[in-house]
Amino acid sequence: MRPRHVTLLAGAGAVALTLAGVVIAMPASAAELLTNPGFEAGSASGWACDSASVTSGAAHSGTYKLAGSPTGSANAQCTQTVSVQPNTQYTLSGYVNGSYVFIGVTGGVEASTWTPGTNGAYSQLSVAFTTGASQTSAVVYVHGWYGQPAYTADDFSLNGPGGTPTTVAPTTRSPSPSPSASRSPSSSPSPSPSRSPSASPTPSTSPTNPGGSLPKHFLTGYWQDFTNSAAKLRLRDVPAEYDLIAVAFANATPTPGAVSFSVDSGLSGALGGYSDADFKADVATLHSRGKKVILSVGGEAGTVGVGDANAATNFANSAYSIMQTYGFDGIDIDLENGLNPTYMGQALRSLRGKAGANLIITLAPQTIDMQSTGGSYFALALNIKDILTVVHTQYYNSGSMLGCDQMQAYSQGTVNFLTALACIQLENGLRPDQVALGLPAGPGAAGGGVVAPSVVNQALDCLALGTNCGSFHPPHTYPGIRGAMTWSINWDVTNGTNFAHTVDPHLAALP
């Protein structure tokens, strides 16, 4: 948060019966759908590759493997188009060795997974997906990441029925042909940029709205409990536009999982004296103004680790004690050096059990943390979805990243970057009210990804209304998109409070 510097499948055939125009798929035997899945042809035959080639030695099995060499502008991707059946489940798997290696599928349905590192040995990645109602082809892929080290991959498999189902002549005349019977979708999955997005589907159950009385759309800002070049502020001097104030940061203690907090002595000195009693009084003052105040854990240099059940208990107990001492309304998880989703989830559920249903829980992952549901942060968000208030991903200090279309890397600092990356969360399990856009408050606040506040508003319009988009258009609109976050309130004040003055009124105008 402080300025920092960052499936291939085996298949089965099928037949179908057509009765009065209804096609019924019948499963048949499985068959490998990929050509040259283990690269034992000694070449990339069957694959289309960029900055990747087949070499001998150090294979997962056999003699040959794929070797990819990403650059700053190429992710060393190989793809293969395969025939599939509509409305059918498949599983893509493969063995990879390296950092930030992705496998996945596109071309009508999107699914992917990745590994942040494999410690010099092959590990298996696997991702399941279900084809669309009229889908007859898919594109499977493997690639590394821009500017990351070389990777190797081997022994892919695509598991599921292959080819197009055979149609048995109907016993009675169909009143009309199936409207999609002769349509073969393109292998390119890119949506038409002039397509008007539809509203996102209504969830089967109403949101639980964890966090109680926060507005439908709200602005979050981090208040710095330390000194740097940004303005030094007492908590009570936070601008009125901020609805949720995250105090940065709680620190690790020698006890595994436990955290501690007290007003930083350096800040107290810079402010001419600012005691714990002053801070507690300021929390109460913000509460009297209708604001919520939470404690952020970690930050760029944070070392809090919750890696087992004992540490989870220590985290919950210590966090709850701090909340009672200072009057915090909740907790923010900003662990930028990794986390264990199982035990952090356990810790947060235990904390909620102590604090009650109005506990605010927010997450502040980096962009790379939310590229795939297989990542630990994304897994944590989905595991605690029923008690999670919002995820405000840090859309900065990232370089270029893939969006939910999985077709290209979008440059940070653009409306396309914000909308295409937020779309990943919105289309992969989180409710719109659990997704917010995190941006730097202006010059000095981050090393990259600083945008004019008007660009934040443009991205919010694109996601909520389908207007003011760039070249990327999300597949749906998300009127419930929760809002925006900035690092930090102190930097915003340093830059004339331009972020809050611009973004907060726009949030109030969203549907």
C-alpha positions in Angstrom: 0.0 0.0 0.0 2.9 2.4 0.7 4.7 3.2 -2.6 6.3 0.0 -3.7 8.1 -1.2 -6.8 4.9 -5.3 -8.4 -5.5 -25.5 -19.4 -5.1 -28.1 -21.7 -7.8 -31.0 -21.6 -8.6 -34.8 -22.5 -12.0 -35.3 -24.0 -14.9 -37.8 -24.6 -17.1 -38.1 -27.6 -21.0 -38.0 -27.5 -24.1 -38.6 -29.6 -27.4 -36.7 -29.4 -31.1 -37.5 -29.9 -33.3 -34.8 -31.5 -36.9 -35.1 -30.4 -39.3 -32.3 -31.6 -36.4 -30.0 -32.1 -34.8 -30.7 -28.7 -31.1 -31.9 -28.7 -30.2 -34.2 -25.9 -26.5 -34.9 -25.5 -25.5 -38.4 -24.7 -22.0 -39.0 -23.2 -19.6 -41.3 -25.0 -16.0 -42.4 -24.6 -13.2 -39.9 -23.8 -10.5 -39.0 -26.2 -7.4 -36.7 -26.0 -8.5 -33.4 -27.6 -5.0 -31.9 -27.9 -2.5 -32.3 -30.7 1.0 -32.9 -29.4 0.1 -32.5 -25.8 3.5 -33.5 -24.4 5.5 -31.8 -27.2 7.1 -35.2 -28.1 6.8 -34.3 -31.8 10.1 -32.4 -31.0 8.4 -29.2 -32.2 5.4 -27.0 -31.4 3.3 -28.8 -34.0 -0.4 -28.1 -33.3 0.4 -25.1 -31.2 0.7 -21.4 -32.2 3.5 -19.8 -30.1 5.1 -16.4 -29.5 8.5 -16.2 -27.7 8.2 -20.0 -26.8 9.7 -23.1 -28.5 10.1 -26.8 -27.9 13.5 -27.9 -26.5 14.9 -31.2 -25.3 16.0 -32.1 -21.8 14.5 -31.3 -18.3 11.1 -32.4 -19.4 8.4 -33.5 -17.0 8.2 -36.8 -18.9 9.7 -38.0 -22.2 12.3 -36.0 -24.1 10.8 -32.6 -25.0 9.1 -29.7 -23.2 7.9 -26.2 -24.0 10.2 -23.4 -23.0 8.9 -19.8 -22.9 10.9 -16.7 -22.5 8.7 -13.7 -21.6 9.8 -10.1 -22.4 8.6 -6.7 -21.4 6.1 -6.8 -24.3 5.4 -10.6 -24.7 4.2 -13.2 -22.3 5.5 -16.2 -24.2 2.1 -17.7 -25.0 1.2 -20.9 -26.9 -2.4 -21.6 -27.9 -4.2 -24.5 -29.5 -7.8 -24.5 -30.9 -9.8 -27.6 -30.1 -13.3 -28.8 -31.0 -15.7 -29.1 -28.1 -19.4 -29.8 -27.4 -21.9 -27.2 -26.1 -23.0 -27.2 -22.5 -20.3 -29.7 -21.5 -17.8 -29.8 -18.7 -14.0 -30.1 -19.4 -10.9 -30.0 -17.4 -7.6 -28.6 -18.7 -4.4 -29.6 -16.9 -0.6 -29.3 -17.5 2.7 -29.3 -15.7 4.6 -26.0 -15.4 7.9 -24.9 -13.9 8.6 -21.3 -13.2 7.1 -18.1 -11.8 3.8 -16.6 -12.9 2.8 -19.3 -15.3 -0.8 -19.4 -16.5 -2.9 -22.0 -18.2 -6.5 -21.4 -19.3 -9.2 -21.4 -21.9 -10.9 -18.7 -24.0 -13.1 -18.6 -27.1 -16.6 -18.5 -25.7 -15.9 -19.3 -22.1 -13.1 -17.9 -19.9 -11.3 -19.8 -17.2 -7.7 -19.8 -16.0 -5.4 -20.6 -13.1 -1.7 -19.8 -12.4 1.2 -20.4 -10.1 3.3 -17.6 -8.5 6.3 -20.0 -8.4 7.3 -23.7 -8.4 10.7 -23.7 -6.6 12.5 -25.2 -9.5 10.3 -28.3 -9.9 7.2 -29.0 -12.1 3.8 -28.7 -10.5 0.5 -29.5 -12.0 -2.1 -26.8 -12.8 -5.7 -27.7 -13.5 -8.8 -25.7 -14.4 -12.4 -26.8 -15.1 -14.9 -25.1 -17.3 -18.3 -25.6 -18.9 -18.8 -24.6 -22.6 -21.5 -22.3 -23.7 -24.9 -23.2 -25.1 -23.7 -23.1 -28.8 -20.0 -23.4 -28.3 -18.2 -25.8 -30.6 -14.6 -24.7 -30.3 -12.3 -23.4 -27.6 -8.7 -22.0 -27.4 -6.5 -23.4 -24.7 -3.3 -21.6 -23.7 -0.2 -21.5 -21.6 1.9 -18.4 -21.0 4.3 -16.7 -18.6 4.2 -13.1 -17.5 5.7 -9.9 -18.9 9.2 -9.3 -17.7 9.2 -12.5 -15.5 11.8 -15.3 -15.8 11.6 -18.1 -18.4 9.3 -21.0 -17.7 8.9 -24.6 -19.0 5.7 -26.6 -19.5 4.8 -30.2 -20.4 2.3 -32.9 -20.5 -1.0 -31.1 -21.1 -4.3 -32.8 -21.3 -7.9 -31.7 -22.1 -10.4 -34.0 -20.5 -14.0 -34.1 -21.9 -16.1 -35.0 -24.9 -14.5 -34.0 -28.2 -16.1 -32.9 -31.5 -19.6 -31.9 -32.3 -22.4 -34.2 -31.2 -24.0 -36.5 -33.8 -27.6 -35.7 -34.5 -30.1 -38.5 -34.9 -33.0 -37.8 -37.3 -36.2 -36.8 -35.4 -39.1 -39.2 -35.3 -41.5 -36.2 -35.8 -41.0 -33.1 -37.9 -39.6 -30.2 -35.9 -41.7 -27.1 -36.2 -38.5 -25.0 -37.0 -34.8 -25.6 -37.1 -32.7 -24.8 -34.0 -31.6 -21.2 -34.4 -28.0 -22.1 -33.5 -27.8 -25.5 -35.2 -25.7 -24.2 -38.1 -23.9 -21.4 -36.3 -20.2 -22.1 -35.6 -18.7 -19.6 -33.2 -15.4 -18.0 -34.0 -12.4 -19.2 -32.2 -11.7 -15.6 -31.3 -13.5 -14.7 -28.0 -13.2 -10.9 -28.2 -16.6 -9.3 -27.6 -17.8 -6.8 -30.1 -16.7 -3.3 -28.8 -20.1 -1.8 -29.9 -22.1 -4.4 -28.0 -24.3 -2.9 -25.3 -23.6 -4.7 -22.0 -26.5 -6.3 -20.1 -27.2 -5.9 -16.4 -25.5 -8.4 -14.3 -27.7 -11.4 -13.2 -29.7 -11.0 -10.0 -28.1 -13.2 -7.3 -30.2 -16.1 -6.1 -30.0 -14.7 -2.5 -30.0 -11.1 -1.4 -26.6 -9.7 -0.2 -26.0 -9.8 3.5 -24.4 -6.4 3.3 -21.6 -7.1 5.8 -20.5 -4.0 7.5 -23.8 -2.6 8.4 -24.6 1.1 7.7 -22.1 2.1 5.1 -23.6 3.9 2.1 -24.5 2.0 -1.1 -21.5 3.7 -2.8 -18.7 5.0 -0.6 -15.2 6.5 -0.6 -12.5 4.8 1.4 -9.2 6.5 2.3 -6.1 5.3 4.2 -4.9 7.5 7.0 -1.1 7.3 7.6 0.1 6.5 11.1 3.6 7.3 10.1 5.4 10.2 8.5 6.7 10.7 4.9 6.5 13.5 2.4 2.7 13.6 2.6 0.7 15.9 4.8 0.6 15.1 8.6 -3.0 14.9 9.8 -4.8 14.2 13.0 -7.5 11.7 12.5 -10.2 14.3 13.2 -8.9 16.4 10.3 -9.8 13.8 7.6 -11.9 15.5 4.9 -15.6 15.1 5.2 -15.9 13.3 1.8 -14.4 10.1 3.2 -16.9 7.5 4.5 -14.5 4.8 5.6 -11.1 5.6 7.1 -8.5 2.8 7.2 -5.8 3.4 9.8 -2.5 2.2 8.5 -1.0 0.0 9.9 -1.2 -2.6 12.7 2.1 -4.4 13.1 3.2 -7.9 13.9 4.3 -9.0 17.4 6.6 -11.8 18.5 3.5 -14.0 19.0 2.6 -15.8 15.8 -0.5 -14.2 14.2 -0.9 -11.5 16.9 -1.0 -7.8 16.0 -0.5 -4.5 17.9 -1.3 -0.9 17.4 -0.4 2.5 19.0 0.1 5.9 17.6 3.5 6.2 16.0 5.8 8.3 18.1 7.3 9.9 14.9 3.8 11.1 13.9 3.1 12.3 17.4 6.2 14.4 17.3 5.5 15.8 13.9 2.0 16.9 15.1 3.4 18.5 18.2 2.0 15.7 20.4 -0.7 13.2 19.6 -1.3 10.6 22.2 -3.3 7.4 22.2 -6.0 9.3 24.2 -6.1 12.0 21.5 -6.5 9.3 18.9 -9.3 7.5 20.7 -11.1 10.8 21.0 -10.7 11.4 17.3 -12.2 8.0 16.5 -15.2 9.0 18.6 -15.4 12.3 16.7 -15.5 10.6 13.4 -18.2 8.3 14.6 -20.2 11.3 15.6 -20.0 12.5 12.0 -21.3 9.2 10.7 -18.0 7.8 9.6 -16.5 4.4 10.1 -12.9 3.7 11.1 -11.1 0.4 10.6 -7.6 -0.9 11.4 -5.4 -1.9 8.4 -3.1 -4.8 9.0 0.2 -5.1 7.1 1.2 -2.8 4.3 4.1 -3.1 2.0 6.6 -4.0 4.7 4.1 -5.8 6.9 5.1 -9.2 8.3 1.9 -10.5 9.9 1.6 -14.2 9.3 -1.4 -16.4 10.0 -0.3 -19.8 9.0 -2.0 -22.2 11.4 -5.0 -22.5 13.8 -3.1 -21.1 16.8 -2.0 -18.0 14.8 -5.6 -17.5 13.6 -6.8 -17.5 17.2 -4.0 -15.1 18.2 -4.9 -12.8 15.3 -8.6 -12.7 16.2 -8.0 -12.2 19.9 -5.5 -9.4 19.5 -7.4 -7.6 16.7 -10.6 -7.7 18.8 -8.7 -6.3 21.8 -7.4 -3.4 19.7 -10.9 -2.7 18.4 -12.3 -2.5 21.9 -9.5 -0.3 23.0 -9.7 2.3 20.2 -13.2 1.9 18.9 -12.4 0.5 15.5 -15.4 -0.7 13.4 -13.5 -3.4 11.6 -10.3 -4.7 10.0 -8.6 -4.3 6.6 -6.2 -7.0 5.3 -3.3 -5.4 3.4 -0.8 -8.2 3.4 1.4 -7.7 0.4 3.8 -10.5 1.0 1.4 -13.4 0.9 -1.3 -14.9 3.1 -2.8 -18.3 3.9 -6.5 -18.1 2.8 -7.5 -21.0 5.0 -6.2 -19.7 8.3 -6.8 -16.0 7.6 -10.4 -16.9 6.8 -10.6 -18.8 10.1 -9.2 -15.8 11.9 -11.7 -13.4 10.3 -14.6 -15.6 11.1 -13.5 -15.9 14.7 -13.1 -12.1 14.9 -16.6 -11.7 13.5 -17.9 -14.1 16.1 -16.6 -11.8 18.7 -17.4 -8.4 17.2 -20.8 -9.2 15.6 -22.6 -8.9 12.3 -21.7 -5.2 11.9 -18.0 -5.9 11.7 -16.4 -4.3 8.6 -14.0 -6.6 6.8 -12.1 -5.2 3.8 -9.2 -6.6 1.7 -6.6 -4.6 -0.2 -4.9 -7.0 -2.6 -2.4 -6.1 -5.3 -3.6 -6.5 -8.9 -1.6 -9.8 -9.4 -3.4 -11.2 -6.4 -6.7 -11.0 -8.1 -5.8 -12.3 -11.6 -7.2 -15.7 -10.8 -9.6 -17.4 -8.4 -6.7 -19.8 -7.6 -4.7 -17.0 -6.0 -4.6 -16.9 -2.3 -6.2 -13.4 -1.9 -9.0 -14.3 -4.4 -9.5 -17.6 -2.6 -9.8 -15.7 0.8 -12.3 -13.3 -0.7 -14.5 -16.1 -2.0 -14.1 -18.2 1.2 -15.4 -15.3 3.4 -17.9 -13.9 0.8 -20.8 -14.1 3.3 -19.0 -11.8 5.8 -16.9 -9.7 3.4 -17.7 -6.0 3.1 -15.5 -5.0 0.1 -12.3 -5.7 -1.8 -10.5 -2.5 -2.9 -7.8 -3.8 -5.1 -4.7 -1.6 -5.5 -4.8 -0.8 -9.3 -1.4 0.8 -9.3 2.4 -0.1 -9.1 1.4 -3.0 -11.3 2.7 -2.6 -14.8 0.5 -4.1 -17.5 -2.0 -6.9 -16.6 -4.5 -9.2 -18.2 -8.2 -8.3 -18.0 -11.2 -10.6 -17.8 -11.2 -11.0 -21.6 -7.8 -12.8 -21.2 -6.8 -11.4 -24.6 -4.3 -8.7 -23.9 -2.4 -6.9 -21.2 -3.9 -3.5 -20.3 -1.6 -0.6 -19.3 -2.0 0.7 -15.8 -3.2 4.3 -15.5 -6.0 3.8 -18.1 -9.8 3.3 -17.9 -9.3 0.0 -19.7 -7.0 -1.2 -17.0 -9.5 -0.4 -14.2 -12.6 -1.8 -15.9 -11.0 -5.0 -17.4 -9.3 -5.9 -14.1 -12.3 -5.2 -11.9 -14.3 -7.3 -14.4 -12.3 -10.4 -13.3 -13.7 -10.1 -9.8 -17.2 -9.2 -10.9 -17.4 -12.2 -13.3 -15.8 -14.7 -10.9 -17.8 -14.8 -7.8 -17.8 -11.5 -5.9 -21.0 -9.3 -5.8 -20.7 -5.8 -7.3 -21.2 -4.4 -3.8 -18.0 -6.2 -2.8 -15.8 -4.6 -5.5 -14.2 -1.1 -5.3 -11.4 0.6 -7.3 -8.2 1.5 -5.4 -6.1 4.3 -6.8 -3.3 6.7 -5.7 -4.5 10.1 -4.5 -2.1 11.9 -6.9 1.6 12.6 -7.5 3.9 11.1 -4.9 1.4 8.5 -3.7 2.7 5.7 -5.9 5.4 4.8 -8.3 3.0 4.0 -11.2 -0.7 4.0 -12.0 -1.5 7.5 -10.9 -4.6 8.7 -12.8 -6.7 11.9 -12.8 -9.7 11.4 -10.6 -11.9 12.0 -13.6 -10.5 8.6 -15.0 -11.8 6.9 -11.8 -15.2 8.4 -12.4 -15.1 7.3 -16.1 -14.3 3.7 -14.9 -17.1 3.8 -12.4 -19.5 4.9 -15.1 -18.4 2.1 -17.4 -18.9 -0.6 -14.8 -22.1 0.8 -13.3 -23.8 2.1 -16.5 -21.9 0.9 -19.5 -21.0 4.5 -20.5 -17.7 6.3 -20.8 -15.8 3.1 -21.4 -12.6 2.9 -23.3 -12.0 0.2 -25.9 -12.8 -2.5 -23.4 -16.5 -3.1 -22.6 -17.4 -5.4 -19.7 -19.9 -8.2 -20.5 -22.4 -6.8 -18.0 -23.2 -3.6 -16.2 -22.8 -3.6 -12.4 -24.9 -0.8 -10.9 -24.1 -2.0 -7.4 -20.3 -1.4 -7.8 -19.3 -0.3 -4.3 -17.0 2.7 -4.8 -13.4 3.8 -4.7 -10.4 3.7 -2.4 -7.3 5.9 -2.3 -3.9 5.8 -0.9 -3.8 7.9 0.9 -5.9 10.6 2.6 -2.6 12.3 3.5 -1.5 12.4 -0.1 -4.9 13.6 -1.2 -4.7 16.6 1.2 -1.1 17.2 -0.1 -2.5 17.4 -3.6 -5.4 19.7 -2.8 -7.9 17.0 -1.8 -8.7 16.7 -5.6 -9.4 13.0 -5.4 -12.1 13.3 -2.7 -13.6 16.4 -4.2 -13.9 14.8 -7.6 -14.8 11.1 -6.8 -17.1 11.4 -3.8 -19.8 13.5 -5.5 -19.7 11.2 -8.5 -20.3 8.2 -6.2 -23.3 9.9 -4.8 -24.7 10.2 -8.3 -24.4 6.5 -9.2 -27.6 4.4 -9.3 
